[in-house]
């Protein structure tokens, strides 16, 4: 049997295995430079499905949003995890102008107006990710 018939499949297998190993050790992609995280505690926890729907349909589609999720608290049984909220919400932006435009967008203002009276509490955090890899090739 010619040597190349054995060598080529072995070479391909080696490349595939090496790629698989490097892919699993790489860091996951970073979703956004500006990360806006909100935890809602509702007066009526049964309203969570409606709030998530409003976030999905009204906030996730605002121009400039590059990453998004909304969902209920996940019970993990870990005492160190704060469970004092009904809905967690995240939205990410690449530029500060997009974040400011999101805050002033009519859809955002309408959601705030609708839900503010229905909240027991609200926790908002903004996180800036200035990781060099995330910023490479972009202009802020």
C-alpha positions as CSV (number, residue, x, y, z in Angstrom):
1,X,0.0,0.0,0.0
2,X,1.5,3.4,-0.9
3,X,2.6,5.5,2.0
4,X,0.5,8.5,1.1
5,X,-2.7,6.5,1.5
6,X,-1.9,6.1,5.2
7,X,-0.1,9.4,5.7
8,X,-3.0,11.7,4.4
9,X,-5.7,10.2,6.7
10,X,-3.4,10.2,9.7
11,X,-2.5,13.8,9.0
12,X,-6.2,14.8,8.7
13,X,-7.0,13.0,11.9
14,X,-4.1,14.8,13.7
15,X,-5.3,18.2,12.4
16,X,-8.9,17.5,13.5
17,X,-7.8,16.4,17.0
18,X,-5.5,19.3,17.5
19,X,-8.2,21.8,16.4
20,X,-10.7,20.1,18.8
21,X,-8.2,20.5,21.7
22,X,-7.5,24.1,21.0
23,X,-11.1,25.0,20.5
24,X,-12.1,23.7,23.9
25,X,-9.3,25.6,25.7
26,X,-10.1,29.0,24.1
27,X,-12.0,31.6,26.1
28,X,-15.7,32.0,25.1
29,X,-16.5,35.1,23.1
30,X,-17.3,38.2,25.0
31,X,-20.8,39.5,24.1
32,X,-20.4,43.2,24.4
33,X,-18.3,46.1,25.7
34,X,-21.1,47.7,27.7
35,X,-23.2,45.3,29.7
36,X,-26.4,46.4,31.4
37,X,-27.8,43.9,33.9
38,X,-31.2,44.3,35.7
39,X,-32.8,42.2,38.4
40,X,-36.6,42.7,38.9
41,X,-38.5,41.8,42.1
42,X,-42.1,41.9,41.2
43,X,-45.0,42.7,43.5
44,X,-46.8,39.8,41.8
45,X,-44.3,37.1,40.8
46,X,-46.8,35.6,38.4
47,X,-46.2,38.6,36.2
48,X,-42.8,37.3,35.3
49,X,-43.9,35.7,32.1
50,X,-45.4,39.0,30.9
51,X,-42.3,41.0,31.8
52,X,-40.1,38.6,30.0
53,X,-42.3,38.8,26.9
54,X,-42.2,42.6,27.0
55,X,-38.4,42.5,27.3
56,X,-38.2,40.0,24.4
57,X,-40.4,41.9,22.1
58,X,-39.8,45.6,23.0
59,X,-36.2,45.9,24.4
60,X,-34.2,43.2,22.6
61,X,-35.1,44.8,19.2
62,X,-33.9,48.3,20.0
63,X,-31.2,49.4,17.6
64,X,-27.6,49.1,19.0
65,X,-28.4,46.0,21.1
66,X,-25.8,43.3,20.3
67,X,-26.5,40.8,23.1
68,X,-29.6,40.1,25.1
69,X,-31.4,37.7,27.5
70,X,-34.3,37.8,29.9
71,X,-35.5,35.0,32.1
72,X,-36.7,33.8,35.5
73,X,-34.4,33.1,38.5
74,X,-32.8,29.6,38.3
75,X,-32.8,27.8,41.6
76,X,-29.5,26.0,42.0
77,X,-29.6,25.2,45.7
78,X,-26.5,27.3,46.4
79,X,-26.8,29.5,49.4
80,X,-24.3,32.0,48.0
81,X,-26.6,32.8,45.0
82,X,-28.9,35.7,45.5
83,X,-32.4,34.5,44.8
84,X,-34.3,37.7,45.7
85,X,-35.6,38.5,42.2
86,X,-38.1,37.2,39.8
87,X,-36.6,38.2,36.4
88,X,-33.1,38.7,35.3
89,X,-32.4,40.9,32.3
90,X,-29.3,41.6,30.3
91,X,-28.6,43.8,27.3
92,X,-25.2,44.6,25.7
93,X,-23.9,47.3,23.5
94,X,-20.6,48.0,21.8
95,X,-20.7,51.8,21.9
96,X,-21.7,54.2,24.7
97,X,-23.8,56.1,22.2
98,X,-25.9,53.0,21.5
99,X,-26.4,52.6,25.3
100,X,-27.5,56.2,25.7
101,X,-29.9,55.9,22.7
102,X,-31.3,52.7,24.2
103,X,-32.1,54.4,27.5
104,X,-33.9,57.3,25.6
105,X,-35.6,55.0,23.1
106,X,-39.5,55.2,23.2
107,X,-39.8,51.4,23.6
108,X,-37.5,51.4,26.7
109,X,-39.3,54.4,28.2
110,X,-42.7,52.6,27.6
111,X,-41.5,49.4,29.3
112,X,-40.1,51.4,32.3
113,X,-43.4,53.3,32.6
114,X,-45.5,50.1,32.5
115,X,-43.4,48.1,34.9
116,X,-42.1,50.6,37.5
117,X,-45.4,50.6,39.5
118,X,-45.5,46.8,39.4
119,X,-42.0,46.4,41.0
120,X,-41.2,45.7,44.6
121,X,-37.5,46.4,43.9
122,X,-35.0,46.8,41.1
123,X,-31.3,46.2,41.0
124,X,-29.3,47.7,38.1
125,X,-25.7,47.1,37.3
126,X,-23.6,48.4,34.3
127,X,-20.3,46.7,33.6
128,X,-17.7,47.9,31.2
129,X,-15.6,45.3,29.4
130,X,-12.4,46.9,28.1
131,X,-10.7,43.6,27.2
132,X,-8.2,44.3,24.4
133,X,-9.4,41.4,22.2
134,X,-12.9,42.8,22.3
135,X,-11.8,46.3,21.4
136,X,-9.4,45.3,18.6
137,X,-10.5,46.6,15.2
138,X,-13.3,48.7,16.5
139,X,-13.8,52.4,17.1
140,X,-15.7,53.5,20.0
